[in-house]
Each structure stands twice: as structure tokens, then as C-alpha cells.
């Protein structure tokens, strides 16, 4: 039975709530957002517009229906692609209502080309399988060479990344040789040709490090680098491989398989070589350190030489020292001879005093003692003179044995390069360099021939 507003009492009509259009649209929007969480929606782009504010407005449609869509600037700037009319895409969106017009629409949070989800799942499956085989293990990664003399590049001849790589290498290390292994980086059969180029570089082994590079693009554009054949070629390569594929946010199977992953192709070139200026600065620092070490070594050697020269004593100085020692011994001997005599003289005086006390008249004994003293003094003086003459004779003989006197008579001392004095021609060989010490100075002479001394027949 249909109820007529005319049949309702006036009190009920006046108490019924009245919604504004704004409140109604807000409630509907909240209802839609609670009922439809973020979900992926596929369709075709139509009526695409990029506003001056940076927001994207377009219609997403299929064969049977369409829906308005908006992607705000904060999300659009990270989209990774610029949609065009007729593109098949998949969007992750929130179903809502635009309150100002009451239009039902979707707010897009992320956008990707249609089919990317399946490609990404294939990428994850291959990554997990190859990772389980140990292809991505850090222990397998090879270090980059410290000094790179040649760099190989696997990329397309038409790639813009190639110009960036060459410019970076010329700027940083113009001395490095560059070998290009051209291969298409996208399209049908590109993966096989990339793998063949890597295998060719590995087989030829003419470079120190290999760069695998490509500019940015969608996941479809970069799919050649997600093929197992490319990963296998990288792992089997005989030299370290640096992967510089796409932008910093792009990751491929080749990035995980390579020994080093660079954020961009230019970054790959910078990782491959050390700037020549750095090497020159390092060499300059090494030269400075070497010169400093050489000066320090020479200073130490000079100081050691001075210390040794001060310790070195000439034969004349040594003989002079021994002569002084001999004089000291002579003085000690004289003192040792006089001491008993003095002691005896003291005893004699004591006895003389005792005798004087017992025998007042001791002239005869005194004369006898005086005579004995004279004889004893004469004998002692004669003995001292004889020992003095003997000492003088020994000193003369010692002077005759002085090597310096022998040298002054025209003789010479011959020694080899080791400083050993030579006494026979058997220790001398032709072309030896000998040192001859003369009375004044030394001379180095070369030996032209050696003749053995032949005795008389």
C-alpha cells in the first residue's frame, strides 16, 4: 500500500531530517569508499588531459562501459609512463564521488600498462628460481679491477645511453681503451643477441670490465634483460660485469646477476674506471712520500757514517795511546821500586834510634851502613838505567813496526773491494778493482793481468 505524504500528520512531516546536496554527496562518497577498497581496474585511456596543476584527468573504458578517473600530481609524477589515447592500462584506484558535481569517479593511486602484472609475476618467479641456484649470491660476485685499461660496452649503437657512457669515459679516463659489442636492447630476439654479445666479449677476453647498459623504459622495454639466457651469459662471463640498465628505480634480472649494479648507464661508466686525475694525484703523493723517505734514509746513513768515522782510530793515534799507557806503567814501576826503599829507610832510622839508645858510639856501624847505602843506591840506579835502556830499545822496535813508517819508505797496502788485505796473487783476478793505501791517501786501481810469482829454478 503506497503511502501518501498528504496522509501523514503535519507533525511528522515537519520532524523528518532534510539533507543538503553536499551532505548527501559526502555520505555517498564515504559509502562508496568503504564498499570498494583500493583495487586494480583495467581499461582503455580516453579523453586524457594533463592540467597545468599537474593532475591527470581521463576516462577509463571498455567495450561496455566507462568511468571518469583522476590522478593527482603527487601520484602522477611517480607514474613512470605518460598515458596516451587508446593505451591499454591497469590502474590501482579508489572508487569515490566527486561531490561538487555528484559524478561517480575513481581516484587513481598507481598506473601501469596492461599485462605488466603478469610480466612482474614472471619476473618474480625467475628471480626466485635463479636466486635459489646461487646466481645472485654476494660470494659469487667478482671485484672490479683496481686499474682498468680497457672497457667493453654491450648496448645498441642507436642508444642514447651509449653517448652518455662515452662522454663519461672520455671525461674521467681518456686513456682507457673502449671496445663496443653492439646488440639490440629491446624487441624480438634481443635477449639472444645480448647474450651472444656478452659471450663474444667473454671469449675474446680483450677488456678488463664489461658494461651492460640501456636507457630507461617500461617493464616491456626492459624485458630483454629479464631473460634467463642473458643472466646465464652474465654469470658465465670471464670478466666482471657492471649492469647500468634504466633509471635508478628500475631493476632487472641482469642487475641481480651482474657483479655490480649501477643506478644509470652513466653511473656504470663512473664505477668502471677511476678518474685519471685521481691516479695522477695518487702518483704525486707517492713521489712525495718516496722523496721524503729517501731524504730520511740518506740523513740516517750520513749520521751513521759520522758516528763510525768518530769511532774509527788511526794507527798513529792508537800507538800514541799505547805510548802514554807505557809511560804510566813506567811511572808505576818506578813508584813501586821506590816504595820499598823508603820503607827500608824508615826501618833503618828506627833501628838507628834504637842503636843510639843502646850504644852511644856507633860511628863504625854508621860508616858501614853508609857504605852499604851507597852500594845499594848505585846498584838500584844501575838497574833502573838498564831497564830504561831496555824500554827505549823496545820503543824503537815498536816504532820500526809502525805501518805508517813502512808506507813512508815507499811500500803500499793492497786490499780488495771487501777491505781484506791481499798477500798473494791467487786472490786477485783480472778486471778486479783494488784499493792501494799509500803513505798519503788511497787510490782505486783496476787489474789488467795477474802473474804468479815464480821462484828461482
C-alpha positions in Angstrom: 0.0 0.0 0.0 1.5 3.3 -1.1 1.8 6.0 1.5 0.9 9.5 0.5 2.7 12.4 2.1 -0.7 14.1 2.2 -2.0 11.4 4.6 0.9 11.9 7.1 0.3 14.2 10.0 1.9 17.7 9.8 4.0 17.0 12.9 5.7 14.0 11.3 6.4 16.0 8.1 8.0 18.8 10.0 10.3 16.5 12.1 11.8 14.5 9.1 15.5 15.3 8.5 16.4 17.3 5.4 19.9 16.7 3.8 21.7 19.2 1.8 23.1 18.1 -1.5 26.7 18.5 -0.2 25.9 16.2 2.8 24.2 13.7 0.6 27.2 13.5 -1.8 29.6 13.2 1.2 27.6 10.3 2.6 27.5 8.6 -0.8 31.2 9.1 -1.2 32.0 7.6 2.2 29.7 4.7 1.4 31.5 4.0 -1.9 35.0 4.3 -0.4 34.0 1.8 2.4 32.4 -0.6 0.0 35.2 -0.6 -2.6 38.7 -0.6 -1.2 41.8 0.0 -3.4 41.6 -2.4 -6.4 43.1 -2.8 -9.8 40.9 -1.9 -12.8 41.8 -2.5 -16.4 40.6 -0.5 -19.4 41.5 1.9 -22.3 42.6 5.5 -21.9 40.2 8.1 -23.4 39.9 11.9 -23.2 43.3 12.2 -21.5 44.1 15.7 -20.2 47.1 16.9 -18.1 46.1 20.1 -16.3 48.5 22.9 -15.5 48.4 21.9 -11.9 49.9 18.6 -12.8 46.8 16.5 -12.3 45.7 13.9 -14.9 42.1 13.6 -15.9 40.9 10.8 -18.3 38.2 8.3 -18.9 38.8 4.6 -18.4 36.5 2.5 -20.7 36.0 -1.0 -22.1 33.5 -2.3 -24.7 30.5 -2.0 -22.4 31.1 0.9 -20.0 33.3 3.8 -18.9 34.2 5.7 -15.8 35.8 9.1 -15.1 39.3 8.9 -13.5 41.6 11.4 -11.9 45.3 11.0 -10.9 46.6 13.8 -8.7 50.0 15.4 -9.3 51.6 13.8 -6.1 50.9 10.3 -7.7 51.3 11.2 -11.3 54.9 12.4 -11.0 55.9 8.8 -10.0 53.8 7.0 -12.6 56.8 6.0 -14.8 54.7 6.5 -18.0 52.8 9.1 -19.8 49.4 7.7 -21.0 48.1 8.4 -24.5 44.8 8.0 -26.2 43.9 4.3 -26.7 46.5 2.9 -24.3 45.5 -0.3 -22.5 46.3 0.3 -18.9 45.7 -1.1 -15.4 45.1 1.4 -12.6 45.0 0.9 -8.8 42.2 3.2 -7.7 39.7 4.1 -5.0 36.0 4.3 -6.0 34.6 7.7 -4.8 32.2 10.5 -5.7 33.2 14.0 -6.9 30.9 16.0 -4.5 30.9 19.3 -6.5 29.1 17.6 -9.5 27.8 14.5 -7.9 29.7 12.4 -10.5 30.9 8.9 -9.7 34.7 8.6 -10.4 37.8 6.7 -9.4 40.9 8.3 -7.8 44.0 6.6 -9.3 46.9 5.8 -7.0 49.1 3.9 -9.5 49.0 3.1 -13.2 50.8 0.6 -15.4 50.4 -0.8 -18.8 48.1 -3.7 -19.3 49.8 -7.0 -18.8 52.6 -5.6 -16.7 51.2 -7.5 -13.7 51.7 -10.8 -15.5 55.2 -9.7 -16.5 56.1 -8.7 -13.0 54.9 -12.1 -11.7 57.1 -13.8 -14.3 60.0 -11.6 -13.2 59.5 -12.6 -9.5 59.3 -16.3 -10.4 62.5 -16.2 -12.4 64.2 -14.1 -9.7 63.3 -16.6 -7.0 64.4 -19.6 -9.1 67.8 -18.1 -10.1 68.4 -16.8 -6.6 67.8 -20.4 -5.3 70.6 -21.6 -7.7 73.0 -19.1 -6.1 73.4 -16.8 -9.1 72.8 -13.7 -7.0 74.9 -14.7 -4.0 77.4 -12.0 -3.0 80.2 -14.6 -2.7 79.9 -15.2 -6.4 80.4 -11.5 -7.3 83.8 -10.6 -8.6 85.6 -7.4 -7.6 86.2 -4.7 -10.1 89.8 -4.3 -11.3 91.8 -1.6 -9.4 93.3 -0.2 -12.6 91.1 -0.6 -15.7 93.0 -0.4 -19.0 90.1 -1.3 -21.3 86.3 -1.3 -21.0 83.8 -3.2 -23.1 80.2 -2.0 -23.7 77.2 -4.1 -24.7 74.4 -1.9 -25.9 72.7 -0.6 -29.0 74.6 1.7 -31.4 71.5 3.9 -31.5 71.0 4.1 -27.7 71.2 7.5 -26.1 72.9 5.8 -23.1 75.9 5.0 -25.3 76.6 8.7 -25.9 76.4 9.3 -22.1 78.8 6.4 -21.4 81.3 7.5 -24.0 81.2 11.1 -22.7 81.7 9.9 -19.1 84.6 7.7 -20.0 86.3 10.4 -22.1 85.9 12.9 -19.2 87.1 10.6 -16.4 89.7 8.4 -18.1 90.6 9.3 -21.7 93.5 6.8 -21.5 91.1 3.8 -21.3 90.5 1.8 -24.4 86.8 1.2 -25.3 85.5 -1.9 -27.2 81.9 -1.9 -28.3 79.9 -5.1 -28.7 76.7 -3.9 -30.4 73.4 -5.6 -29.7 69.7 -4.5 -29.8 68.4 -3.8 -26.3 64.7 -4.4 -27.0 62.4 -6.2 -29.4 62.0 -9.7 -30.7 65.2 -11.8 -30.2 67.0 -9.0 -28.4 67.8 -11.2 -25.4 69.6 -13.9 -27.6 71.7 -11.2 -29.3 72.6 -9.5 -25.9 73.7 -12.9 -24.6 75.7 -13.6 -27.7 77.4 -10.2 -27.4 78.3 -11.0 -23.8 79.6 -14.4 -24.7 81.7 -12.9 -27.5 83.3 -10.4 -25.1 84.0 -13.2 -22.6 85.5 -15.4 -25.3 87.7 -12.6 -26.7 88.9 -11.5 -23.2 90.2 -8.2 -24.5 88.7 -5.9 -21.9 89.1 -5.7 -18.1 85.4 -5.0 -17.3 82.2 -5.2 -19.3 79.3 -2.7 -19.2 75.8 -3.9 -19.9 73.7 -0.7 -20.5 70.4 0.6 -21.6 68.4 3.8 -21.0 65.1 3.9 -19.1 61.8 2.5 -20.2 58.8 0.5 -19.2 59.0 -3.1 -18.0 58.1 -4.3 -21.5 61.0 -2.2 -22.9 63.4 -3.7 -20.4 62.1 -7.2 -20.6 65.1 -8.4 -22.7 67.2 -8.0 -19.6 64.8 -10.2 -17.6 65.5 -13.3 -19.7 67.4 -16.3 -18.2 69.7 -16.5 -21.2 71.1 -13.0 -20.5 71.5 -13.8 -16.8 73.4 -17.0 -17.7 75.7 -15.2 -20.0 76.5 -12.6 -17.3 77.2 -15.3 -14.7 79.5 -17.2 -17.2 81.4 -14.1 -18.3 85.1 -14.2 -17.8 85.4 -10.6 -16.6 83.4 -8.6 -14.1 80.1 -7.2 -15.4 78.5 -3.9 -14.4 74.8 -3.5 -15.2 73.5 0.0 -15.8 70.0 -0.6 -17.1 67.2 2.0 -16.9 66.8 4.5 -14.2 67.6 4.2 -10.5 64.2 2.7 -9.7 64.4 0.1 -12.5 65.5 -3.4 -11.5 66.0 -6.4 -13.9 67.3 -9.9 -13.6 70.5 -8.7 -15.2 71.0 -6.2 -12.3 70.9 -9.1 -9.8 73.2 -11.3 -11.9 75.8 -8.7 -12.6 78.8 -8.3 -10.3 78.0 -4.6 -9.7 74.7 -2.8 -10.3 74.8 0.9 -11.3 71.8 3.2 -10.9 72.2 4.6 -14.5 74.4 3.9 -17.6 76.5 7.0 -16.7 77.0 5.7 -13.2 78.1 2.4 -14.6 80.8 4.2 -16.6 81.9 6.0 -13.5 82.1 2.8 -11.5 84.2 1.0 -14.2 87.1 3.5 -14.2 89.0 5.6 -11.7 89.4 9.2 -12.9 92.9 9.9 -14.4 93.2 12.9 -12.1 92.8 10.6 -9.1 95.6 8.4 -10.3 97.9 11.4 -11.1 97.2 12.8 -7.6 98.0 9.4 -6.1 101.2 9.1 -8.0 102.2 12.6 -7.0 101.6 11.7 -3.4 103.6 8.5 -3.8 106.5 10.5 -5.3 106.4 13.0 -2.4 106.4 10.1 0.1 109.3 8.4 -1.8 111.4 11.6 -1.8 110.7 12.1 1.9 111.7 8.5 2.7 114.9 8.8 0.5 115.9 12.0 2.3 115.3 10.4 5.7 117.3 7.4 4.7 120.2 9.5 3.4 120.1 11.6 6.6 120.2 8.4 8.7 123.1 7.0 6.6 125.1 10.2 7.0 124.6 10.2 10.7 125.7 6.6 11.0 128.7 7.4 8.8 129.6 10.3 11.1 129.3 8.0 14.2 131.5 5.3 12.6 134.1 7.9 11.5 134.3 9.2 15.1 134.8 5.6 16.3 137.5 4.9 13.7 141.0 5.4 15.1 144.2 5.8 13.0 147.2 3.6 13.8 149.3 6.6 14.9 146.7 7.7 17.4 146.5 4.1 18.7 150.3 3.9 19.1 150.3 7.3 20.8 147.7 6.0 23.3 149.8 2.9 23.9 152.9 5.1 24.4 151.0 7.0 27.1 149.9 3.8 28.7 153.6 2.6 28.7 154.7 5.8 30.4 152.0 5.3 33.0 153.3 1.8 33.6 156.9 3.1 33.8 155.8 5.6 36.4 154.0 3.0 38.4 157.1 0.7 38.2 159.3 3.5 39.5 156.9 4.2 42.3 156.7 0.5 43.1 160.6 0.3 43.3 160.9 3.4 45.5 158.3 2.5 48.0 160.2 -0.5 49.5 163.3 1.7 49.6 161.5 4.3 51.6 160.1 1.7 53.9 163.5 0.3 54.5 164.9 3.8 55.1 162.2 4.2 57.7 163.0 0.9 59.4 166.7 1.9 59.3 166.0 5.1 61.1 164.1 3.2 63.7 166.9 0.7 64.2 169.4 3.6 64.3 167.5 5.2 67.0 167.4 2.0 69.0 171.1 1.5 68.5 171.8 5.0 69.5 169.9 4.3 72.7 171.9 1.2 73.5 175.3 2.0 72.1 176.2 5.6 72.3 179.3 5.2 69.9 178.1 3.8 66.6 180.4 5.6 64.2 181.9 2.5 62.8 178.5 0.9 62.2 177.2 4.2 60.7 180.1 4.3 58.3 179.4 0.7 57.4 175.7 1.4 56.9 176.6 4.5 54.8 178.8 2.4 52.6 176.0 -0.2 52.2 173.6 2.5 51.3 175.9 3.8 48.7 176.4 0.4 47.2 172.6 -0.3 47.3 171.8 3.1 45.7 174.4 2.5 43.0 173.0 -1.0 42.3 169.5 0.3 42.2 170.4 3.2 39.9 172.3 0.9 37.6 169.3 -1.4 37.5 166.9 1.5 36.7 169.2 2.7 33.9 169.4 -0.7 32.4 165.6 -1.0 32.4 165.3 2.5 31.0 167.7 1.5 28.1 165.6 -1.7 27.5 162.4 0.3 27.5 163.9 2.7 24.9 165.0 -0.2 22.8 161.5 -1.6 22.9 160.0 1.7 21.9 162.4 2.0 19.0 161.5 -1.5 17.8 157.8 -0.6 18.2 158.3 2.5 16.1 160.1 0.3 13.4 156.9 -1.9 13.3 154.7 1.1 12.7 152.9 0.5 9.3 153.0 4.2 8.6 156.8 4.2 8.6 156.8 1.2 6.2 154.4 3.2 3.9 156.7 6.2 4.1 159.5 4.1 2.8 157.6 3.5 -0.4 155.6 0.4 0.4 151.8 0.1 -0.1 148.9 -1.9 1.4 146.7 -3.5 -1.2 143.1 -4.6 -0.3 140.2 -6.0 -2.3 136.7 -4.5 -2.6 135.7 -6.1 0.7 138.6 -4.4 2.5 140.6 -7.6 3.0 144.4 -7.1 2.7 145.9 -9.1 -0.1 149.0 -11.2 0.4 149.0 -13.4 -2.7 148.2 -13.1 -6.4 145.9 -16.1 -6.0 143.2 -13.8 -4.5 143.4 -11.4 -7.5 141.5 -11.8 -10.8 141.8 -9.7 -13.9 139.5 -6.7 -14.0 139.2 -6.6 -10.2 139.2 -3.2 -8.6 141.8 -3.0 -5.8 142.4 -0.3 -3.2 146.0 0.8 -2.6 146.8 2.6 0.6 150.0 4.8 0.4 151.7 6.9 2.9 149.5 9.8 2.0 145.9 8.8 0.9 144.5 5.8 -1.1 143.8 5.0 -4.7 141.5 2.6 -6.5 143.2 0.7 -9.4 142.0 -1.9 -11.9 143.9 -5.1 -12.6 144.8 -5.7 -16.2 146.5 -9.1 -15.7 147.7 -11.3 -12.9 151.2 -13.0 -12.9 152.0 -15.6 -10.3 155.4 -15.2 -8.6 157.9 -17.8 -9.9 160.8 -18.7 -7.6 164.3 -19.3 -8.8 164.8 -22.6 -10.5 
